[in-house]
Amino acid sequence: MEFNYCISNPAFNVAEGNNIAGTGGNTTLYKTATRNDFDRRLNDGGTLINITLKGIIPDLVNGYFKDYQVNWIHLMDDIDVWPYNTCIFSVSKTPRVSPPLILGGLAAKIYSPNPADCFDFVYYSGSNNGMNKHFGTGKKHRVIRQLPGKGRDSVAYDYTDTEILKGAKFAFYVMESRKSYTVTSEPVYGGTVCYVPFATEEEAKKLKLFVEKNPVFAEYVKRMKLRGHAFSLRNMRKFDINQIETGLEIPKEWGITATDMLSPDVLENDITEDRDRVKALGEVFTPTSLVEFTLDLIEKYDPQSFVNPANTFIDSMCGDGQFLVGVKNRKLKNNINEATAISTIYGIDLTQTNVDASIARTNGMATNIICADSLGPTFTKVPLTKSIKPKKDKSTKIVDPSMIEYENA
């Protein structure tokens, strides 16, 4: 069966290996769950709305979903509801006709998923051990292999046959420490190293000063819930670096106002986490306030979503039914009778106790909310001991740290 809408907070209903239900921070599994819902559960013209880690954004903009209409991506920087590094997005199974709207607060003026809008960014994703094959005595080119860091106050050199261009740059480690900040014109080639190239070292020093001193940039990193600046610079809208003198200057190109700097709205989190269940099952239920916030976004940008009584909704990782209850209530507010509302709401969860709770909370029919692996056959009962493993997605070779920031969530 295919649906008009698939809405979820993945991927806490997928079994793989030793994970009974959660992803264990497996970025490929998050993407697999999202792609599976889009491909197998939506009808043509249907829409997928998910709350998931921000590392999904490249997959939305230039990756797996590049030919489909990504309607909007909300960066969740103007709300404070939980510590997870997440976004909310909407993508429809229709051809792409326009770029996605980037929603949020301060971050929506600074962040861009389009590399053409941003500073150039070079990232060597391999570990130092993994890159050993590229180095050795007798090779042609001398490069900076390691930046200053723990137990080392200066750069470390090595030799490689890989030709790396010289040029001014601000270099740093991906899991940055201030000690790694390096401005140099020498070639740099090493594990987990990033850099932003410039025409001159003077310009590179200005970006270093900006990163160290600028309060707006610091607030942006904080609200985006990133560990450090590395992947903030990766998607940061570029500006004329020559306007930076002290590091405190706010880039004119960003158009930041006093309103942008107001504190995020604090949403009530009515969910009490059972840490034992989080560790055992990967369950993190969605707060009611965040459910309502997400449904408000859907309603704003798709006004007919809860008005048309024929529209079907599925939450393929429904937990105890937070989204199912929210969708039902929206339908009732639009004068859709309860029987019709219930008959158009579907759910899947890997845990029978959650399925029972969802059925009870929606006054639903057991045939519409089932116990199954989210990646398994839709609406086929499967024993919990025989959960279906997803095929490994070999297209994802680089693990973006923004995808693993809260891997125990």
C-alpha positions in Angstrom: 0.0 0.0 0.0 1.2 3.5 -0.8 0.5 6.7 1.1 0.0 10.4 0.5 2.2 11.3 3.5 4.9 9.5 5.4 5.9 11.4 8.6 8.3 10.1 11.2 11.3 10.6 13.5 13.6 7.9 12.2 15.3 5.6 12.6 14.5 4.1 15.9 12.5 1.2 14.5 15.0 -0.6 12.4 16.8 -3.8 13.4 20.4 -4.4 12.3 23.0 -6.6 13.9 23.1 -6.1 17.6 20.8 -3.1 17.5 17.3 -4.3 18.5 15.7 -1.2 17.2 18.0 1.8 17.1 20.6 2.8 14.6 23.5 3.0 17.0 24.7 6.1 15.2 24.9 4.3 11.9 24.6 7.1 9.3 23.9 4.7 6.5 21.0 3.2 8.4 19.4 6.6 8.9 19.7 7.2 5.1 18.5 3.7 4.3 15.4 4.2 6.5 14.6 7.5 4.8 15.1 6.2 1.3 13.1 3.1 2.1 10.1 5.2 3.2 10.3 7.5 0.2 10.7 4.7 -2.4 8.4 2.0 -1.0 5.7 3.9 1.0 4.8 7.0 -1.0 2.6 7.2 -4.0 3.5 9.4 -6.9 3.1 13.0 -5.7 3.3 11.9 -2.0 5.4 13.7 0.6 7.9 12.5 3.2 8.4 14.6 6.3 11.1 13.6 8.7 12.9 14.8 11.8 16.4 13.5 11.5 20.1 14.4 11.8 21.3 17.3 9.8 23.8 15.1 8.0 20.9 14.0 5.8 20.9 17.5 4.1 23.5 16.6 1.4 21.5 13.6 0.5 18.4 15.8 0.0 20.1 18.6 -1.9 22.7 17.0 -4.2 22.4 13.2 -3.4 19.8 10.6 -3.5 16.9 13.1 -3.7 18.5 15.5 -6.2 15.9 15.0 -8.8 12.9 15.3 -6.4 11.3 18.4 -5.0 12.7 19.1 -1.6 10.1 21.6 -0.3 11.8 22.9 2.8 14.5 22.2 5.4 14.0 23.6 8.8 17.3 23.9 10.7 15.6 23.9 14.2 17.9 26.6 15.4 15.2 28.9 16.6 13.6 26.3 18.9 15.0 24.6 21.9 13.4 21.3 22.7 16.2 18.6 22.9 20.0 18.3 22.5 20.0 16.4 19.2 21.6 17.8 16.1 18.4 17.5 13.9 16.5 19.2 11.2 13.0 18.7 9.8 12.5 18.3 6.1 9.8 17.8 3.5 10.4 16.1 0.1 7.8 15.2 -2.5 7.8 12.4 -5.1 7.6 15.0 -7.9 10.3 16.4 -10.2 12.4 19.2 -8.8 11.4 22.6 -10.0 12.9 24.9 -7.3 15.6 24.8 -4.6 14.4 24.0 -1.0 13.4 26.8 1.3 15.8 27.0 4.2 13.8 27.7 7.4 14.9 28.6 10.9 16.2 31.7 12.6 19.8 33.0 12.7 21.1 29.9 10.9 18.8 30.3 7.9 20.7 33.5 7.1 24.1 31.9 7.5 23.7 28.3 6.3 23.5 27.3 2.7 23.3 23.7 1.2 24.7 25.1 -2.1 28.5 25.0 -2.2 28.5 27.9 -4.7 27.2 30.2 -1.9 29.9 29.2 0.5 33.6 29.4 1.1 35.6 26.7 -0.6 36.1 23.8 1.7 38.7 21.0 1.5 38.3 17.9 3.7 40.5 14.9 4.0 38.1 12.4 5.6 40.4 9.5 6.1 42.1 8.7 9.4 45.9 9.1 9.7 46.3 5.3 9.9 44.0 4.8 6.9 46.1 7.3 4.9 49.4 5.6 5.7 49.5 4.0 2.2 49.8 7.5 0.7 53.1 8.3 2.6 56.6 7.0 2.8 60.3 7.8 2.3 61.4 8.4 -1.2 58.1 9.8 -2.4 58.1 13.1 -4.4 56.2 15.8 -2.5 56.8 17.2 1.0 53.5 18.1 2.7 52.2 19.0 6.1 50.6 15.8 7.3 49.6 16.7 10.8 48.6 20.0 12.4 49.5 21.1 15.9 47.6 19.2 18.5 47.8 17.1 21.6 51.5 16.6 22.5 52.7 18.5 19.4 53.2 22.3 19.1 54.1 22.5 15.5 53.1 20.9 12.2 54.5 17.5 11.2 55.7 16.8 7.7 55.7 13.6 5.5 56.2 12.7 1.9 53.6 11.6 -0.7 53.4 11.0 -4.4 50.0 12.8 -4.4 50.5 16.3 -5.7 48.8 18.8 -3.4 48.7 22.4 -4.6 50.3 25.1 -2.6 48.4 28.3 -1.6 47.3 30.3 1.4 44.8 28.5 3.7 43.2 28.4 7.1 43.6 24.8 8.2 42.2 22.9 11.2 41.1 19.4 12.3 37.6 18.3 11.6 37.0 17.6 15.3 38.6 21.0 15.9 40.7 22.2 18.7 42.0 25.8 18.8 45.5 24.4 18.9 45.1 23.0 15.4 44.3 26.4 13.8 47.0 26.9 11.2 47.6 29.6 8.6 50.0 28.4 6.0 50.8 28.4 2.2 52.4 25.0 2.3 50.6 22.0 0.9 48.5 20.2 3.6 47.4 16.5 3.3 46.4 14.5 6.3 43.8 12.6 8.1 40.7 14.5 9.2 42.2 17.8 8.1 40.1 20.6 6.7 41.0 23.9 5.2 39.6 27.0 3.5 41.8 28.3 0.8 42.4 32.0 0.1 44.4 34.2 -2.3 46.7 35.4 0.5 47.7 34.4 4.0 46.4 37.8 5.2 42.9 36.8 4.2 43.3 33.4 5.8 44.4 35.1 9.1 41.2 37.2 8.9 39.0 34.0 8.8 41.0 32.5 11.7 40.4 35.7 13.7 36.7 35.7 12.8 36.3 32.1 13.9 38.1 32.8 17.2 36.4 36.0 18.1 33.0 36.5 16.3 30.0 36.3 18.7 27.4 35.8 15.9 29.4 32.9 14.4 29.7 31.4 17.9 26.0 31.7 18.4 25.4 30.0 15.0 27.6 27.1 16.0 25.8 26.8 19.3 22.3 26.9 17.8 23.2 24.4 15.1 24.4 22.1 17.9 27.7 21.4 16.3 30.8 20.4 18.3 33.0 22.9 16.6 33.5 25.1 13.6 34.6 22.6 11.0 31.3 21.7 9.4 29.9 25.2 10.2 32.5 26.7 7.8 31.6 24.0 5.3 28.1 25.4 4.7 28.6 29.0 5.9 27.7 31.7 3.4 30.8 33.4 2.1 31.3 37.1 2.6 34.0 39.7 1.8 36.7 38.7 4.2 38.4 42.1 4.0 35.7 43.6 6.2 37.1 41.7 9.1 39.5 43.7 11.2 39.1 42.6 14.8 37.0 39.5 14.3 34.0 41.0 15.9 32.5 42.5 12.7 29.2 41.0 11.5 29.3 40.2 7.8 27.1 42.7 6.0 26.1 40.0 3.5 24.3 38.1 6.2 21.8 40.8 7.0 21.7 39.9 10.7 19.2 41.9 12.8 18.6 42.2 16.6 15.6 39.9 16.1 17.9 37.1 14.8 19.9 37.2 17.9 16.9 36.7 20.3 17.0 33.4 22.2 15.3 30.4 20.6 11.8 29.6 21.7 11.9 26.9 24.4 9.4 24.1 23.6 8.2 21.9 26.4 9.6 18.4 26.4 6.9 16.3 28.0 8.8 13.0 27.3 10.6 11.3 30.2 13.3 9.1 28.7 13.9 5.6 30.0 17.7 5.5 29.5 17.6 1.7 29.7 15.2 1.6 26.8 17.1 4.2 24.9 20.2 2.0 25.1 18.4 -1.3 24.5 16.0 -0.2 21.8 17.2 3.1 20.5 13.9 4.7 21.4 13.6 8.5 21.6 10.0 9.6 21.6 9.1 12.9 20.0 7.9 15.6 22.4 4.3 16.7 21.8 5.5 20.3 21.3 7.8 19.2 18.5 5.1 17.1 16.9 2.8 20.1 16.8 5.6 22.3 15.5 6.2 19.9 12.7 2.5 19.5 11.9 2.2 23.3 11.8 5.0 23.4 9.2 3.2 20.8 7.1 -0.1 22.7 7.3 1.6 26.1 6.5 3.3 24.9 3.3 0.7 22.3 2.3 -2.7 23.7 3.3 -4.7 20.7 2.0 -2.7 18.1 4.0 -5.2 17.6 6.8 -8.3 19.0 5.0 -8.7 16.3 2.3 -10.4 13.3 4.1 -8.8 10.9 1.6 -5.2 11.8 2.4 -3.4 8.8 4.0 -0.6 9.1 6.6 1.9 6.6 7.8 4.5 6.7 10.6 6.8 3.8 9.9 8.6 4.2 13.2 5.6 5.3 15.3 6.8 4.6 18.8 3.8 5.1 21.1 1.9 7.1 18.5 2.9 10.7 19.0 2.6 11.6 15.3 -0.4 9.4 14.8 -2.4 11.2 17.5 -1.3 14.5 16.2 -2.4 13.7 12.6 -5.8 12.4 13.9 -6.4 15.5 15.9 -5.6 17.8 12.9 -8.1 15.8 10.8 -10.8 16.1 13.4 -10.2 19.9 13.6 -10.9 20.0 9.9 -14.3 18.4 10.4 -13.3 14.9 9.2 -15.3 12.4 11.2 -13.4 10.1 13.6 -14.0 6.9 11.7 -12.6 8.3 8.5 -9.7 9.9 10.3 -8.7 6.6 12.0 -9.1 4.6 8.8 -6.5 6.8 7.0 -3.8 6.7 9.7 -1.2 3.8 9.7 1.8 2.9 11.8 4.6 0.4 12.2 6.7 -0.2 15.2 9.2 -3.0 16.2 8.0 -3.2 19.8 4.6 -4.7 20.6 4.1 -2.6 23.7 4.5 0.5 21.5 2.0 -0.8 19.0 -0.5 -1.5 21.8 0.0 2.0 23.1 -0.5 3.6 19.6 -3.7 1.7 19.0 -5.1 2.7 22.4 -4.2 6.3 22.0 -5.7 6.7 18.5 -8.7 4.4 19.2 -7.4 2.8 16.1 -7.7 -0.6 14.4 -5.1 -3.2 15.0 -4.8 -3.8 11.3 -3.7 -0.2 10.7 -0.9 -0.2 13.3 1.3 -3.3 13.2 4.4 -4.8 14.9 7.1 -5.2 12.2 10.6 -4.1 11.2 10.3 -0.8 9.4 12.5 -2.1 6.5 10.6 -5.3 6.2 7.4 -6.0 4.2 4.8 -3.4 4.9 1.9 -4.6 7.0 3.3 -8.1 7.3 3.6 -9.5 10.8 7.2 -10.5 11.5 8.6 -12.1 14.7 10.9 -9.8 16.6 13.5 -12.5 16.5 13.6 -12.5 12.7 13.9 -8.8 12.0 15.0 -8.1 8.5 18.4 -6.5 7.8 18.6 -3.7 5.3 21.0 -4.0 2.4 24.2 -2.1 3.1 24.3 1.2 1.2 27.8 1.3 -0.4 27.3 4.8 -1.8 28.1 6.6 1.4 31.8 6.5 1.9 32.4 9.6 4.1 30.9 9.8 7.6 30.0 13.4 8.2 30.6 14.2 11.9 27.4 16.2 12.1 25.6 12.9 11.5 27.2 11.2 14.5 27.2 14.0 17.0 24.6 12.4 19.2 25.0 8.8 18.2 23.5 7.5 21.4 20.2 9.4 20.8 
